[in-house]
Amino acid sequence: MSFGTESVPVAVTERCELWRPQRTDLAGLVRLVSDEETRRFLGPARDGEASQFERLQRNAGCWAFYGYGTFIVRQRGGDEIIASCGVFHSWRGYGSEVGMDDVPEAGWIVRADHWRRGLAGEIMAGALAWFDATHGKQSIKCMIENGNAASEKVAARLCFRRYGVHMIEDPNGPVQLNLYERVS
C-alpha cells in the first residue's frame, strides 16, 4: 500500500498505521471533521476543503521544519483516514505566561464512527513513543476544551498533568481551555 510518496507507515500500533501527511490526504481529512460532533471541541476548526487544506499545509510544514507533526492514521491495511493524532510544533499566540508558544504540542482527532474503542489512547501512546525515540523525551503540552471528558481521560492515561487554564473568546462566548503538560 502506498499513499503519495510514502510507501510504509512511520509507526504502527496494535490496530493502526501512522503515516506522514501527503497531498492525497485532503479528502480523508475533510471526511474526518465533517461530523459536527467531531468538531465540537476543536475550537475554530471548520469543515470543508479550504479549512482542511490549511490544516494539511500547516502539518506538512511542521514535518519539514521540525521532523515531526500530526500523523494521518489508518486502520492496519486500510485506506480510509480514521484519525489525525500526534505531536506538532505550535504557536498559539496566547502569551509566554500560558506556555503554548513555540512548543511541542500533542493533539488527537478521531473520526466519530471510531469513538469509544480506545483508539485515541492507543494511537497517541504509539505517537509519543515514536516522538520520544526520535526526538528525545521532552516536555509536551496539550490543551483540552473544558467539558471534553473523553480527551481529559486520554491525557491522564498518557501522563499529562494539568498546569493551568486559559480563557479565549469564541463567537458563542468565552471558552475555557485546560492546559496540560507531559514532563520529561
C-alpha positions in Angstrom: 0.0 0.0 0.0 1.3 3.5 -0.8 -0.1 6.9 -0.2 1.6 9.8 -2.1 5.3 9.4 -1.9 5.3 7.3 1.3 5.3 3.6 0.9 5.3 2.5 4.6 3.9 4.0 7.8 6.2 5.8 10.2 4.8 3.8 13.1 2.3 1.1 13.8 0.1 0.3 16.8 -1.9 -2.8 17.5 -4.7 -1.6 15.2 -3.5 1.4 13.3 -0.8 2.7 10.9 0.6 6.2 11.5 1.6 8.0 8.2 3.2 11.3 7.4 0.8 13.6 5.7 0.5 13.6 1.9 -1.2 15.8 -0.7 -3.6 13.0 -1.4 -4.9 13.1 2.2 -7.2 16.1 1.7 -10.4 14.3 1.0 -9.9 12.0 4.0 -9.2 14.9 6.3 -12.4 16.6 5.1 -14.3 13.5 6.0 -12.5 13.2 9.3 -14.0 16.5 10.5 -17.2 16.6 8.5 -19.3 15.5 11.6 -20.4 18.4 13.7 -19.9 16.4 16.9 -16.2 15.7 15.9 -15.7 19.5 15.6 -17.4 20.2 18.9 -14.2 20.6 20.9 -11.9 21.7 18.0 -12.2 25.4 18.6 -12.4 27.3 15.3 -12.0 24.2 13.2 -14.3 24.3 10.2 -15.3 21.5 7.8 -14.7 21.8 4.1 -11.7 21.6 1.8 -10.3 25.1 2.3 -10.0 24.7 6.1 -8.6 21.2 5.9 -6.2 22.2 3.1 -4.8 24.9 5.5 -4.5 22.2 8.3 -2.7 19.8 5.9 -0.3 22.6 4.8 0.5 23.5 8.4 1.1 19.9 9.3 3.4 19.3 6.3 5.3 22.5 7.3 5.7 21.2 10.8 7.2 17.9 9.5 9.5 19.9 7.1 10.7 22.3 9.8 10.8 20.1 12.9 10.9 16.5 11.7 7.6 15.7 13.5 3.9 16.5 13.2 0.5 15.1 13.3 0.1 11.6 11.8 -2.5 10.6 9.3 -4.0 7.5 10.9 -5.5 4.5 9.1 -6.6 1.1 10.3 -3.9 -1.5 9.6 -4.2 -2.4 5.9 -6.9 0.2 5.4 -7.1 3.2 3.1 -9.5 5.5 4.9 -8.2 8.2 7.3 -9.8 7.5 10.7 -7.8 9.9 12.8 -5.2 12.7 12.9 -3.0 12.4 16.0 0.5 13.1 17.2 2.8 15.8 18.3 3.2 19.0 16.3 5.0 22.3 16.9 2.6 25.0 17.9 2.4 28.8 18.4 -1.0 29.6 19.9 -0.2 33.3 20.5 -1.7 33.3 24.0 1.4 34.9 25.5 4.5 33.4 27.1 2.9 33.1 30.5 0.5 30.5 29.1 3.3 28.3 27.8 1.7 27.3 24.4 4.0 29.2 22.0 7.0 27.6 20.2 6.5 24.2 21.9 5.7 20.6 21.0 2.0 20.1 21.5 0.0 16.8 21.4 -3.3 16.6 19.7 -5.8 14.0 18.6 -8.9 13.9 16.4 -10.6 10.6 15.9 -13.5 10.2 13.4 -16.8 9.9 15.2 -17.6 6.5 13.8 -14.5 5.2 15.6 -15.1 6.6 19.0 -15.4 4.6 22.2 -12.8 2.0 21.1 -9.8 3.3 22.9 -8.1 4.4 19.7 -7.1 7.9 20.7 -5.1 6.5 23.7 -3.6 3.7 21.6 -2.6 5.9 18.7 -1.2 8.7 21.0 0.8 6.1 23.0 2.4 5.0 19.8 2.9 8.6 18.5 4.5 9.6 21.8 6.8 6.5 21.9 7.9 7.4 18.3 8.5 11.0 19.3 10.5 10.1 22.4 12.6 7.6 20.4 13.2 10.0 17.5 13.5 13.4 19.3 14.3 12.5 22.9 11.8 12.7 25.8 10.9 16.3 26.5 8.1 18.5 27.7 5.0 18.3 25.5 1.9 20.4 26.1 -1.7 19.9 25.2 -4.9 21.9 25.7 -8.4 20.5 26.1 -11.6 22.5 26.0 -13.4 22.3 29.3 -16.1 19.7 29.1 -14.3 17.3 26.8 -14.1 14.5 29.4 -13.1 11.8 26.9 -9.9 13.8 25.9 -9.2 14.5 29.6 -9.2 10.8 30.3 -6.8 10.2 27.3 -4.5 12.9 28.6 -4.4 11.4 32.1 -3.6 7.9 30.7 -0.7 9.5 28.7 0.7 11.1 31.9 -0.3 14.7 31.0 -0.9 16.8 34.1 -3.0 19.9 34.2 -0.9 23.1 34.9 -3.3 25.9 34.1 -6.4 27.3 32.5 -6.7 29.9 29.7 -9.8 31.6 28.5 -10.4 32.5 24.9 -13.2 34.4 23.1 -15.4 32.4 20.7 -18.3 33.7 18.7 -20.6 31.8 21.1 -19.0 33.2 24.2 -15.9 32.6 26.3 -14.2 29.1 26.2 -12.1 27.6 28.9 -9.0 25.7 27.8 -7.5 23.4 30.3 -3.7 23.3 29.8 -1.7 20.1 30.3 1.9 19.1 30.2 3.8 15.8 30.0 7.1 16.5 31.6 10.2 14.6 30.5 
